[in-house]
Amino acid sequence: MDNQENPTEIVSKNTASEDDHHFAISIKSLVSSLEHMMADDNISISSNCCIFRNPVILSCHNQKAFAPNGFSVGPFHHGEDHLKLNEKIKLRYLQGLLRRWPNPKEKLTELLEEITSVEGLARECYAQPIRFDKEEFVRILVVDGCFIIESFRKHSNEVSKEPDDPIFSMACLMELLNHDLVLLENQIPWFVLERLFVLTLNQEVPGNMDLIRLVLQFFQGLFSSDTIQINSDQYRSHKIKHILDLLRYSLILPIRSEKYTEKNAGWEPFSCAAKINEAGIEFSRKRDYSTILDIKFYNGTLDIPPLAIHETTETIFRNLISFEQCYPNCDPFITSYAKFMDNLIYTTKDVDLLTEKGILNNWLDPDDATLYFNKLYNDTHVKKFYYDDLCKQVNEYCRSWWNKTRYFYMHNYFGTPWAIVSQIAATFLLLFTFLQTYYTIVGGVQKPIRGSTYS
């Protein structure tokens, strides 16, 4: 029995050196260690988790579209060297906000106490552990949250702007703010913003906008150059997670009633815009719409709402797609749209065609716009494709011989007024020639032949 090997101990022999070294691995110790690790609460993801670090497989396509350039919001990028200078602007905005109250210190205390009461809940919203202690985390949320709200109020003219206000007097800072506020890693929970908004709302001033309207008005023109009516009430029944999530809701709510079905699991690609145009598909700029996602196909025409393409377009779409890829059980509406547009745009010829039709309001070089669409949804996974039925209808139409022939004839022979006149003239000439030939033949047959016994 003395020579029996301990069942919880395995001895491994290393013969790489002259001396034999024996290493004992304790299974009992490993079991205890793994049990302790599994008992750690940090291995489970909170149901409140909604702010993520972007997956490397997505961020590698364009890291600039995911990282803040001027302003950190929340804990993930707080303290980074290139963002420290603008912390002074945040403090200036907080100072201006507090000065509108009779007792600024008392109001600041109220703000800090309110956010301290939800600090633990706010911490659960972040997918990665936060390196700041409770006190520092609360400070970040209050300073950043008040800065964002004050920016929105100044933009809507609910709060006056000083002549030397850096955000509204320097175009570059406003561009940086627009970029940084839509980043997935640069968010703070919506309920934090709501609490700060309510506590800093001046009840004596009538007609103040609610927070949802302030945000959506600030980002008006982000997706389309058209002005879209804002209805805050439609968002009330939805649990908004942060600013980026609100912007996603503004796109998907108008079409969300069109539910996915099992048949939406796959998709049927079609040729690019220029090629399906040659196959008979027409393109029309949608006039009456509430979201750029509302694309319809009817009687050979793709009716597409206009999309504004500018410096922030790639940033907002990449972060919306990243959010859909990270958030559990999130329907990929935005990813489906990106996939559809990528299929539609392959070369600058496609960009030019859609721009000519008023579907693209392109502020970029056509080559840049083409590359932007061609790589937008790379390395994403679309469980359900929202435009599956539409793609099938387009392909079915393109496969019709009659549609191709009719479009070719109409496009080449009736495309311009002069072509129409030419076709009408050619038709009359052909008709006159036919009639002349007909009467010549008929007249020749009926004319009596000289010397006939019947004459």
Summary of the structure (lengths in Angstrom):
residues: 455
radius of gyration: 33.3
end to end distance: 144.8
largest distance: 145.9
contacts: 1250
relative contact order: 0.09
helix: 52%
strand: 7%
